[in-house]
Amino acid sequence: MYPIHDHDPLVLLATALAAKRRPAELLEIMAAIDLIQGNIPNEEKLSEAFTRLGQNGLLLARDGGVALTPAAESQIEALPRKGDMADRLIALRSLLAAYATSGDADAVAIPADQLRAAMLAHRAAAAGAGKNLLVPKPKPEAAKARPGQRQRKPMPKQRKR
């Protein structure tokens, strides 16, 4: 796939996170982008990324949402399981660079105004009192020793012979 733009791996990884068992809605994709990167890029850039990925046979529009093709799923499965999202994005970018398209597929045309509406809905939901399940869990602090607990058992007294 040539050329690789900055938002292509981001959109592909966010769609993979949001579309586990069914096609992902735009609001779910926006929440996944926010989880991966911490901010959501410009809606025109995202619209172009959806179009490029659709034309290269990696995304398809289905049932009112966006789903991965089998070629995209194989690339997502090839990513390292452990590591942070920045490492996964870099690995996905190199996989996309090595990907050879089989031909022109149908473009996933998502207008910028729909992306903008999904972005605003995600921001409103994040500001609300509801619980966002795509937010990473807070990591517990280091285990604190309870008062009165020793690190190890004391040695038994020596017997006299």
N, C-alpha and C positions, 0 to 999 in steps of 0.2 A: 504494500500500500504506500503510495508516494503522492504527495508529501504528508508527513505526520505533523499535525498542528498540536498545540499545547493542550487543547480541551478535548481532543479525541480520546486519549486514554482515560481521562477523568469521567467523561460521559459513559464510556463503555463499562468502567468499573462500578460507577454509581448505578447503572442499569442492572448490572449483575447482582449488586447488593439488594436492590429493590425488587427484582423480578425473580423470586425463588421458585414459586410454584404456579404463578400466573403472570400475565403481562403487567408490567409496572405502570402505575399512573404517574402523571407529571409531578404531582405533589410528593409522591414517594421518592422519585428521582431527585427532586430538589432537596429533600431531607438527607438523602444519601450523599449528595454533593457537599452539603453543609457539614456532614459528618467527616467526610474524607479530607476536605480542604480547609474547612473553617469559615469559608465565605463562598458565595455563589457568584460566578462570573456574569458578564453581560449577557442578556438574553439573545442578542443577535449572534454572538459567538457560539452560544449553545445551539441555536437553531441551525447554524452552518455545520456544526459538529454532528448533529443528528442526521442532516442531509448527507454529509460525506460518508458516515458510517453505514447508512442505509444503501447508498450507491455502491459501496464496496462489499456488500453482502454480509455485514456484521450485525445489523439491527433490522427489525421489521415491525411494522405497525399491525397489531392484531387485537381485536376485542376492545377497542377504545384505549389501548395502552401500547407500550413498547416492550418487545421481547427480544432475546438474544437468538441468533441463528446457531445451528450446531457448530459452525466454524468459530464463532465468538465464544461459545461455551468451552470448546477445547482449549482456546487461548487462556481463558479465565482459570481452567483447571490446571494449566501448566504454571501458574503463578505460585510463588512460595507461600506456604500456609502461614508461617510465622513471620514476624517482622511488622514494621509499621506501614502505614498506607503510602508514605512517600517511596519506600522501597518497592512496593507493589506497583505503583504508578510507573516507576522507572523500568521495571521488568516488563510491564505491559507495553510500554512505549517501544522497547526493543523487539518484542514479539510482533507488534504492529508493523514495524519497519521491515521485518522479514516476511510478513504475510503477502502472499500473491493473490490478487483478486482473480476470480474465475470469469468475470464479466460484469456488465452493468446490471444491477438489480434495481428494484423499485426504491426510490428515495423515501425516507421517512420525513415527510414534510410537516414540521410542527412550527406554526407561525410564532413570531417573537411575542405577540400579545398574549397567546396562551401560556407561554413560558413565564411571562411577566406576572400573569394572574396566579400561576402556581407558586411563583416565588413570593408574592405578597401573602398568599394563603399560608405558606409555610412560616413566614415571619410572624403572622398573626397567631398561628397555632403555637409557635415557640414562646410567644409572649403570654399566652393564656395559661390557665392553671392545669391544663391537661398534661398527661405524661407522654413524652415522646419516646417511643421504644427504640429509635435508632441512635439515641444518645449513648455514648459509651458509659459503662458503669464506673463509678468512682472507685479508685483503688484504695484498699484499706491501708492505714498507716502501719508502720512497723509494729510487730507484736510487742506490747508492753508487758514487762514482767509484773506479775501480781505481787502485791506486798506479802512478805512472809515466805515466798517460794525461793528455794535455793536452786542453784544451777545444777548441782549434782548431789548424790547421796554422800554423806560423810563416810569415811573409812571406818570399818568396825575396829573396836579396841583390840589390841594385841593380847593374846592369852599368855599367861606365864606358864612355863613348863616346869 
